[in-house]
Amino acid sequence: MGVPDYILRMRKHIGHDLLWLPSVSAVVRNPAGELLLGRRADDGRWSVVSGFVEPGEQPATAVVREVREETGLEVEPVRLASVVSHPHTYPNGDRCEYLNLGFHCRLLGGTARVNDDESVAVEWFPPDRLPELDRHARLTIGRALGAEAAAWFLPAGTVWTEDADN
């Protein structure tokens, strides 16, 4: 799907300045226990399937939509696993601060494939052989697969840094 129209309209007014955006990420495993990752078209990095929450859309609906749009798979969110705000600068210079909700999702069906222009590859990876991932993707996976029932968040007063160990 690419960048939603409402963000394109906002960018016409603010250029590359910082945008605060709600987003979702999905941690999905297949029956073999492998994790679903997509290789991003914008920067070539592997990551969990993620995307914007559209105006008026609930986050659980957004995570189902994003997984379907990007991979062709049908999923069901089963647990909110993480809540974190983190910055991102795109190769074109657009700056965002995402408020990301990380969901552990159950695979319902479909065949994983590149299903839009946001990814150049979609693959299943054994958890012990994941490609290089940024901190946010590692954190989202770790928290979604963890045993804690409650969603994880950074403690009050904590600032996100890409090189931290959480």
Buried (B, 14 or more C-beta within 10 A) or exposed (E): BEEBEEBEEBBEEEEEEEBEBBBBBBBBBEEEEBBBBBBBBBEEBBBBBBBBBBEEEEBBBBBBBBBBBBBBBBBBBEBBBBBBBBEBEEEEEBBBBBBBBBBBBEBEEBEBEBBBEBBEBBBBBEEEEBEEBBBBBBBBBBBBBEEEEEBBEBEEEEEBEEEEEB
